[in-house]
Amino acid sequence: MSYEELNALVAVSSPELSAGVCEFLISKGIKRVRTADCMHEAIDYMLKTEISLFVIDGQLLATHEDLRKLIVGVDFARFIRMCEGPMAEAHVIFFRSSTDQMDLIEANNEIMEARQAGVTCILPQPFNAERFETIAEPFILHPQPFVRSADYTGPSRRIVDVPVSVERRSGKNNPGPANDDDSDELSFG
């Protein structure tokens, strides 16, 4: 996959973050980069165009109207994963809320909720092009297999698949004291 193949939607709470991310994505070759500053604008755009890359943040607002204070960043990630079709498998880059606004427990909770919501990767603020290339770009250019289960929908969180050739938990084929045949040598056969 390459950046040129992507349609991006940047839905973040900060105009500065939005401008920096958009400029970076355009410089990488994405021809269609749209912005939304609340979830309702983002959903309206999703109804018109298929998005393959979402960039959202933890402080995304629901709407500009009476519910302005309702923050829905992680909920929007869940919503994306519940969509039908290929958009549900789009890359979702999640910018954490600014660290000066929250304590460690809140930050940890936000990260765990975002992971469980199925985001592709999580980046800290402020935006940094080098950090985006180092952390997010490998997930975009080399996507993980997509997982759908009762408990989780999103890219596989496994880094490497390791085949199991010998069942290590059973007494059979398990080298060690339980299979010791009174010799000092271990047998791996």
Residue pairs with C-beta under 8 A, 6 or more apart in sequence:
1 140
1 141
1 142
1 143
2 29
2 141
3 25
3 28
3 29
3 30
3 140
3 141
4 29
4 30
4 31
5 52
6 30
6 32
6 52
6 53
6 91
6 140
7 30
7 32
7 34
7 49
7 50
7 51
7 52
7 53
8 25
8 30
8 32
8 33
8 34
8 51
8 52
8 53
8 54
8 55
9 33
9 34
9 35
9 36
9 42
9 45
9 46
9 51
9 53
9 54
9 55
10 18
10 21
10 22
10 25
10 33
10 34
10 35
10 36
10 55
11 35
11 36
11 37
11 38
11 39
11 41
11 42
11 54
11 55
11 56
11 57
11 60
11 76
12 18
12 21
12 37
12 55
12 56
12 57
12 59
12 60
12 95
13 37
13 57
13 59
13 60
13 61
13 73
14 57
14 59
14 125
15 37
16 126
17 57
17 95
17 125
17 126
17 127
18 35
18 37
20 126
20 127
20 129
21 55
21 127
21 132
22 33
22 35
24 127
24 129
24 132
25 33
25 53
25 55
26 33
30 53
32 49
34 45
34 49
36 42
36 44
36 45
37 61
37 64
38 60
38 61
38 62
38 63
38 64
39 60
39 61
39 62
39 63
39 72
39 75
39 76
39 79
40 62
40 63
40 64
42 54
42 56
42 60
42 76
43 79
45 51
46 83
46 87
50 85
50 86
50 87
51 87
51 90
52 86
52 87
52 90
52 91
53 90
53 91
53 93
53 140
54 77
54 80
54 90
54 91
54 92
54 93
55 93
55 95
56 73
56 76
56 77
56 92
56 93
56 94
56 95
57 73
57 94
57 95
57 96
57 97
57 125
58 71
58 73
58 74
58 94
58 95
58 96
58 97
58 110
58 114
59 71
59 73
59 97
59 98
60 71
60 72
60 73
60 76
61 67
61 68
61 69
61 70
61 71
61 72
62 68
62 70
62 71
62 72
63 70
73 94
73 97
73 114
74 94
74 110
74 113
74 114
74 117
75 117
77 92
77 94
77 114
77 117
77 118
77 119
78 117
78 118
80 87
80 88
80 90
80 92
80 118
81 88
81 92
81 117
81 118
81 153
81 154
82 88
82 153
88 153
89 146
91 120
91 139
91 140
91 143
92 118
92 119
92 120
92 154
93 119
93 120
93 121
93 123
93 132
93 136
93 140
94 114
94 119
94 120
94 121
94 122
94 123
95 122
95 123
95 124
95 125
95 127
96 107
96 110
96 111
96 114
96 122
96 123
96 124
96 125
97 107
97 110
97 125
98 125
98 126
99 107
99 124
99 125
102 110
111 122
114 122
115 122
115 157
116 152
117 154
118 152
118 153
118 154
118 155
119 154
120 136
120 139
120 140
120 143
120 144
120 154
120 155
121 135
121 136
121 139
123 131
123 132
123 135
123 136
124 131
139 155
143 155
144 155
144 156
144 157
144 158
145 155
145 156
146 154
146 155
146 156
147 153
147 154
147 155
147 156
166 173
166 174
167 173
167 174
168 174
171 178
171 179
175 186
175 187
175 188
176 186
179 187
181 187
